[in-house]
């Protein structure tokens, strides 16, 4: 009889232990590893959100890897990563490829308004730039505009805004937005094209030093000048405002979707604001009086 009781107890314990093991292997948003692919031009805000998530969920480990936008999208389709940060509007062919290869309806998770900005050395007499100058300059053999490379988010977005293909534009290249800012004074007749998030952090020492090296040109469109600030980004009036969004191939609520949800909630949106970008989801500020 005692042996029978022991067998029953051992059986129950084995079921509990096996159940716990299965639970450990189940999908979880609050523990595990995740790699996020992001274009260099919005790496800062992605890294800030990843740091925030890891503080809230200490059992998670998130690695932010820089990857050109087009290549990051291909890696996502091929299952080499579970999440990528994007800014360009996907073509019908790209949407179809995503939905066929990932076997999910495409649901971009928008989380911030960023911008592509045009910069010149502080010593430059230039004070603004028009849409016509940008269009004409990107068709000129002078290659006056400097981008951070092909397949990049900045080039993709400007090309889309001008209703062109990136391959049809003429431009110079200096790899890395920060390098463009630091080397631009060597090319006084050139105009750098960078992402605002490169130096948008208000109180960051590196951002402050980079801002001191260049001036951001307001863009003239239909007779009006627009600077890339919180109000013009919020109202999408600055001509090169772009919306950052996440894409994932994760079909369950695991760490990738957990991170996306966090980034789009109030806490994540506060981090976006601290990065000097415009939160996509705007929350009312409430002041309690006692």
C-alpha positions as CSV (number, residue, x, y, z in Angstrom):
1,X,0.0,0.0,0.0
2,X,2.8,2.4,1.0
3,X,4.6,1.6,-2.3
4,X,1.4,2.4,-4.2
5,X,1.1,5.7,-2.5
6,X,4.8,6.5,-3.3
7,X,4.2,5.6,-6.9
8,X,1.2,7.9,-7.1
9,X,3.1,10.8,-5.5
10,X,6.1,10.3,-7.8
11,X,3.8,10.3,-10.8
12,X,2.1,13.5,-9.7
13,X,5.5,15.2,-9.1
14,X,6.7,14.1,-12.5
15,X,3.6,15.6,-14.2
16,X,4.2,18.9,-12.3
17,X,7.9,19.0,-13.3
18,X,7.1,18.2,-16.9
19,X,4.4,20.9,-16.9
20,X,6.9,23.4,-15.6
21,X,9.4,22.5,-18.2
22,X,6.8,22.9,-21.0
23,X,5.9,26.3,-19.5
24,X,9.6,27.4,-19.6
25,X,9.7,26.6,-23.4
26,X,6.4,28.4,-24.1
27,X,6.4,31.8,-25.9
28,X,7.0,34.7,-23.5
29,X,7.2,38.4,-23.9
30,X,9.1,39.0,-20.6
31,X,12.2,36.7,-21.1
32,X,14.4,35.6,-23.9
33,X,16.7,37.0,-26.6
34,X,15.7,39.3,-29.5
35,X,17.7,40.9,-32.3
36,X,16.2,44.1,-33.9
37,X,17.3,45.2,-37.3
38,X,17.3,48.9,-37.8
39,X,18.7,51.4,-40.3
40,X,21.6,53.4,-38.9
41,X,19.6,56.7,-39.2
42,X,17.1,55.6,-36.5
43,X,19.3,53.4,-34.4
44,X,19.2,55.8,-31.5
45,X,15.5,55.7,-30.8
46,X,15.4,51.9,-31.4
47,X,18.3,51.4,-28.9
48,X,16.5,53.7,-26.3
49,X,13.3,51.6,-26.6
50,X,15.3,48.4,-26.3
51,X,17.1,49.6,-23.1
52,X,13.7,50.6,-21.7
53,X,12.2,47.2,-22.4
54,X,15.1,45.4,-20.8
55,X,14.8,47.6,-17.6
56,X,11.2,46.6,-17.4
57,X,11.8,43.0,-18.2
58,X,15.3,42.1,-16.8
59,X,15.1,38.5,-18.2
60,X,15.1,39.8,-21.7
61,X,18.2,40.5,-23.8
62,X,17.7,42.7,-26.8
63,X,20.5,43.3,-29.4
64,X,20.1,46.2,-31.9
65,X,21.9,45.5,-35.1
66,X,22.4,48.1,-37.8
67,X,21.3,47.0,-41.3
68,X,20.4,49.0,-44.4
69,X,16.6,49.3,-44.6
70,X,16.2,47.2,-47.8
71,X,18.5,44.5,-46.6
72,X,16.8,44.4,-43.2
73,X,13.5,43.8,-44.9
74,X,14.9,40.9,-46.9
75,X,16.3,39.4,-43.7
76,X,12.9,39.6,-42.1
77,X,11.3,37.8,-45.0
78,X,13.9,35.1,-44.9
79,X,13.4,34.5,-41.2
80,X,16.9,35.7,-40.3
81,X,15.4,38.2,-37.7
82,X,12.0,38.5,-36.0
83,X,11.6,42.3,-36.1
84,X,12.9,45.2,-38.3
85,X,12.4,49.0,-38.1
86,X,11.2,50.5,-41.3
87,X,10.2,54.0,-42.7
88,X,9.6,53.6,-46.4
89,X,6.2,52.8,-47.9
90,X,6.4,49.3,-49.1
91,X,5.5,48.6,-52.8
92,X,2.6,46.3,-53.7
93,X,5.2,43.7,-54.7
94,X,7.0,44.0,-51.3
95,X,3.7,43.7,-49.4
96,X,2.8,40.6,-51.4
97,X,6.2,39.1,-50.8
98,X,5.8,39.7,-47.0
99,X,2.4,38.2,-46.8
100,X,3.4,35.1,-48.9
101,X,6.7,34.4,-47.2
102,X,5.8,35.3,-43.7
103,X,2.2,34.0,-44.1
104,X,0.7,36.9,-42.2
105,X,-1.2,40.0,-43.1
106,X,1.1,43.0,-43.0
107,X,0.4,45.2,-39.9
108,X,2.9,48.0,-39.6
109,X,3.2,49.1,-35.9
110,X,3.8,52.9,-36.2
111,X,5.6,54.4,-33.2
112,X,7.3,57.7,-34.2
113,X,7.5,60.6,-36.6
114,X,11.1,61.2,-37.8
115,X,12.4,63.3,-40.7
116,X,15.0,63.4,-43.3
117,X,16.9,66.7,-43.0
118,X,19.3,68.6,-45.2
119,X,22.5,70.1,-43.6
120,X,25.3,72.3,-44.6
121,X,28.5,73.5,-42.7
122,X,27.9,76.3,-40.2
123,X,30.1,78.5,-42.4
124,X,27.8,78.0,-45.5
125,X,25.9,81.1,-46.7
126,X,23.0,78.9,-47.6
127,X,20.0,79.5,-45.3
128,X,17.2,77.3,-46.9
129,X,16.6,74.9,-49.7
130,X,13.6,74.5,-52.0
131,X,11.9,71.3,-53.3
132,X,12.9,72.3,-56.8
133,X,16.6,72.6,-55.7
134,X,16.4,69.1,-54.3
135,X,14.7,67.6,-57.3
136,X,17.1,69.3,-59.8
137,X,20.2,68.6,-57.7
138,X,19.5,64.9,-57.5
139,X,19.4,64.8,-61.3
140,X,22.6,66.7,-61.7
141,X,26.0,65.2,-62.5
142,X,27.5,67.5,-59.8
143,X,26.2,65.1,-57.2
144,X,25.8,67.9,-54.6
145,X,23.8,65.8,-52.2
146,X,25.6,63.4,-49.9
147,X,23.7,60.3,-48.6
148,X,24.9,57.6,-46.2
149,X,24.8,54.9,-48.8
150,X,22.6,52.9,-51.2
151,X,19.7,50.8,-49.8
152,X,19.5,53.3,-46.9
153,X,16.3,54.6,-45.4
154,X,17.2,58.2,-46.2
155,X,17.8,57.6,-49.9
156,X,14.6,55.4,-50.1
157,X,12.5,58.0,-48.5
158,X,13.7,61.0,-50.5
159,X,13.3,59.0,-53.7
160,X,9.7,58.1,-52.7
161,X,8.9,61.7,-51.8
162,X,10.1,62.8,-55.3
163,X,8.3,59.9,-57.0
164,X,11.6,58.5,-58.2
165,X,13.5,55.2,-58.0
166,X,16.7,55.4,-55.9
167,X,18.7,54.1,-58.9
168,X,17.5,57.2,-60.9
169,X,19.1,59.7,-58.5
170,X,22.6,61.1,-58.7
171,X,24.4,61.7,-55.4
172,X,27.6,61.3,-53.4
173,X,28.1,58.8,-50.5
174,X,29.8,59.0,-47.2
175,X,29.0,55.9,-45.1
176,X,27.2,56.8,-41.8
177,X,25.1,59.9,-41.0
178,X,27.5,61.0,-38.2
179,X,30.4,60.8,-40.6
180,X,28.5,63.0,-43.1
181,X,28.2,65.7,-40.4
182,X,31.8,65.4,-39.2
183,X,33.3,65.5,-42.8
184,X,30.9,68.0,-44.4
185,X,33.1,71.0,-43.9
186,X,35.6,69.4,-46.3
187,X,33.0,69.7,-49.0
188,X,31.6,73.3,-48.7
189,X,29.5,73.0,-51.9
190,X,27.8,69.8,-50.8
191,X,24.6,69.2,-48.8
192,X,24.3,66.4,-46.4
193,X,21.1,64.3,-46.2
194,X,20.7,62.6,-42.8
195,X,18.0,61.3,-40.5
196,X,16.9,63.7,-37.7
197,X,17.3,61.0,-35.1
198,X,21.1,61.2,-35.8
199,X,21.3,64.2,-33.5
200,X,17.8,64.8,-32.2
201,X,18.4,63.9,-28.6
202,X,18.1,67.3,-26.8
203,X,20.5,66.8,-23.9
204,X,22.9,64.2,-25.3
205,X,26.5,65.3,-25.4
206,X,27.3,63.7,-28.8
207,X,24.1,65.1,-30.4
208,X,25.0,68.6,-29.1
209,X,28.5,68.4,-30.6
210,X,27.1,67.2,-33.9
211,X,24.5,70.0,-34.0
212,X,27.3,72.5,-33.5
213,X,29.0,71.4,-36.7
214,X,26.1,72.0,-39.1
215,X,23.0,74.0,-39.7
216,X,19.7,72.3,-40.7
217,X,18.2,74.0,-43.8
218,X,14.4,74.7,-43.7
219,X,12.7,73.3,-46.8
220,X,10.7,75.7,-49.0
221,X,7.5,74.1,-50.4
222,X,4.8,76.0,-52.3
223,X,6.1,79.3,-51.1
224,X,6.4,78.4,-47.4
225,X,9.4,77.5,-45.3
226,X,9.2,74.4,-43.0
227,X,11.7,73.3,-40.3
228,X,11.7,69.8,-38.9
229,X,10.4,70.4,-35.4
230,X,7.7,68.8,-33.2
231,X,4.8,70.8,-34.5
232,X,5.6,70.3,-38.2
233,X,6.3,66.6,-37.6
234,X,3.1,66.2,-35.6
235,X,1.0,67.8,-38.4
236,X,3.1,66.2,-41.2
237,X,3.8,69.6,-42.7
238,X,7.5,69.3,-43.0
239,X,7.9,67.9,-46.5
240,X,10.2,65.1,-45.5
241,X,8.4,63.9,-42.4
242,X,8.4,60.1,-42.2
243,X,6.7,57.6,-39.9
244,X,8.8,54.9,-38.3
245,X,7.2,51.5,-37.8
246,X,8.0,47.9,-36.8
247,X,7.4,44.8,-38.9
248,X,7.6,41.3,-37.4
249,X,7.3,37.8,-38.7
250,X,6.3,36.6,-35.2
251,X,2.9,35.1,-35.2
252,X,2.4,34.7,-31.4
253,X,2.8,37.0,-28.5
254,X,6.5,36.5,-27.9
255,X,9.2,38.9,-27.1
256,X,9.1,40.7,-30.5
257,X,5.4,41.5,-30.2
258,X,5.9,42.3,-26.5
259,X,8.5,44.9,-27.5
260,X,6.3,46.4,-30.2
261,X,3.4,46.7,-27.7
262,X,5.7,48.4,-25.2
263,X,7.1,50.8,-27.8
264,X,3.6,51.9,-28.8
265,X,2.2,52.4,-25.2
266,X,2.6,55.5,-23.1
267,X,6.0,54.5,-21.6
268,X,7.5,53.7,-25.0
269,X,6.1,56.9,-26.5
270,X,7.7,58.9,-23.6
271,X,11.1,57.4,-24.7
272,X,10.4,58.5,-28.3
273,X,9.7,62.0,-27.1
274,X,12.9,62.1,-25.0
275,X,14.7,61.1,-28.2
276,X,13.6,64.4,-29.8
277,X,11.1,62.7,-32.1
278,X,7.4,63.1,-32.3
279,X,5.5,60.2,-30.7
280,X,3.0,58.6,-33.1
281,X,0.5,57.8,-30.4
282,X,-0.2,61.0,-28.5
283,X,-1.4,60.7,-24.9
284,X,-3.1,63.4,-22.9
285,X,-1.1,64.8,-20.1
286,X,-3.0,64.8,-16.8
287,X,-2.1,67.1,-13.9
288,X,-3.6,66.2,-10.5
289,X,-4.2,69.0,-8.1
290,X,-4.3,68.3,-4.4
